Structure formats: structure tokens, C-alpha cells
Amino acid sequence: MSKNDNPEPLYSELLNSDNPAFPHLVKKFITCIPTYLKEIEQAMHKADYAELKSILHNMKGISGNYGYPQLYEECKKAEKLCQQDNDMLDACVKNIIGIAERIMLTRKSEQ
């Protein structure tokens, strides 16, 4: 995990949805974030950009559906950069980690 400059929790923009199952789905997504981050780290370490692109695509879709546009946009950007190993991809992945850490803070603030 990275050091985050903005430690404020990042809540879903859709938590006030009329769907009573939505908060449960968001919590389930949040519990999956560490797995996504580990998979991203492993794919980056192996320079497996096809796998990385697949992981980012999945994370992008879920984050967009669950009300996390910041994470969606960074995953979208990183997904496009998966064709090459470069500093821009590294920066996007660091941003994804930082946003994901802020999302995970919401679980701590609810305890």
C-alpha cells in the first residue's frame, strides 16, 4: 500500500439509493478491494499487462456501478496505458491504490 496524501474516507455517491440491497453490495465491494490491489501488484511485478488490463477493467466496471467515479476514471486511464510499461501507468496505479485506500477507510469509520 502507498502513503496517501488525503486520508479522508471516500464514500459511494450512490449510498442514498432507494435500493435496500445497495449498502450491502458496496460493503462487499469494499471487502474485495485488498484482493484487487494484490492482483494489480502481482500483475505489475510480472509485467503481465494483459492480466493487469483485465483486473483494471473489472475494477472499473464495479467502481462505476457502485458510485466511485474517481476510481472508475483512474482504472479507465490505467487500462488504456496497459499496452506499455511506463511512468504514466505507474502513476495511475499509485492513484488507484490511494483512492482504494480512501474507500477502505469507510469501513473503519463505520466501526
C-alpha positions in Angstrom: 0.0 0.0 0.0 1.1 3.5 -0.6 1.2 6.6 1.7 -1.9 8.6 1.0 -1.8 12.4 1.0 -5.6 12.6 1.5 -6.7 10.3 4.3 -10.4 11.3 4.1 -12.8 8.3 3.6 -14.3 8.2 0.2 -18.0 7.1 0.2 -20.1 5.9 -2.6 -22.0 8.6 -4.3 -25.0 6.2 -4.5 -25.3 5.2 -0.9 -28.5 7.0 -0.5 -30.0 4.9 -3.3 -33.6 3.6 -3.0 -32.3 0.0 -3.4 -32.2 -1.5 0.1 -29.5 -4.1 -1.1 -27.1 -1.4 -2.3 -25.3 -0.7 1.0 -24.6 -4.4 1.3 -23.2 -4.6 -2.2 -21.0 -1.6 -1.6 -19.6 -3.2 1.6 -19.0 -6.4 -0.3 -17.0 -4.5 -3.0 -15.0 -2.7 -0.3 -14.0 -6.1 1.3 -12.8 -7.2 -2.2 -10.6 -4.2 -2.7 -7.5 -5.7 -1.0 -7.7 -8.7 -3.3 -7.9 -6.4 -6.4 -4.9 -4.4 -5.1 -2.9 -7.6 -4.5 -3.8 -8.8 -8.1 -2.7 -5.4 -9.5 0.6 -5.5 -7.6 1.3 -9.1 -8.8 0.4 -8.3 -12.5 2.7 -5.2 -12.3 5.5 -7.2 -10.8 5.3 -9.8 -13.5 4.8 -7.1 -16.2 1.7 -9.1 -17.2 -0.2 -6.2 -18.9 -2.9 -8.4 -20.3 -3.8 -9.6 -16.8 -3.5 -6.1 -15.4 -5.8 -4.7 -18.1 -8.4 -7.4 -17.2 -8.2 -6.6 -13.5 -8.5 -2.9 -14.1 -11.4 -3.5 -16.4 -13.3 -5.4 -13.7 -12.5 -2.9 -11.1 -13.5 -0.1 -13.4 -16.9 -1.6 -14.0 -17.7 -2.3 -10.4 -16.5 1.0 -9.1 -18.6 2.8 -11.8 -21.7 0.8 -10.9 -21.2 1.3 -7.2 -20.8 5.1 -7.2 -17.0 5.6 -7.2 -16.3 7.8 -10.2 -12.8 8.7 -9.1 -11.8 5.1 -9.0 -13.6 4.4 -12.3 -11.7 7.2 -14.1 -8.3 6.1 -12.8 -9.0 2.5 -13.8 -10.1 3.6 -17.2 -6.9 5.7 -17.7 -4.7 2.8 -16.4 -6.5 0.3 -18.6 -5.6 2.3 -21.7 -2.0 2.5 -20.6 -1.6 -1.2 -20.2 0.0 -1.5 -23.6 3.3 -0.4 -22.2 5.4 -0.2 -19.0 5.8 3.5 -18.4 5.8 6.1 -15.7 2.2 7.2 -16.6 0.9 3.6 -15.9 2.9 3.6 -12.6 1.3 6.9 -11.6 -2.2 5.7 -12.4 -1.7 2.6 -10.4 -0.5 4.7 -7.4 -3.6 6.9 -7.8 -5.8 3.8 -7.9 -4.2 2.5 -4.7 -4.6 5.9 -3.0 -8.3 6.1 -4.0 -8.9 2.4 -2.9 -7.3 3.1 0.5 -9.7 6.0 0.9 -12.6 3.8 0.1 -11.4 1.2 2.5 -11.3 3.9 5.3 -15.1 4.0 5.1 -15.2 0.6 6.8 -13.0 1.8 9.6 -15.1 4.9 10.2 -18.3 2.8 10.5 -16.9 0.7 13.3 
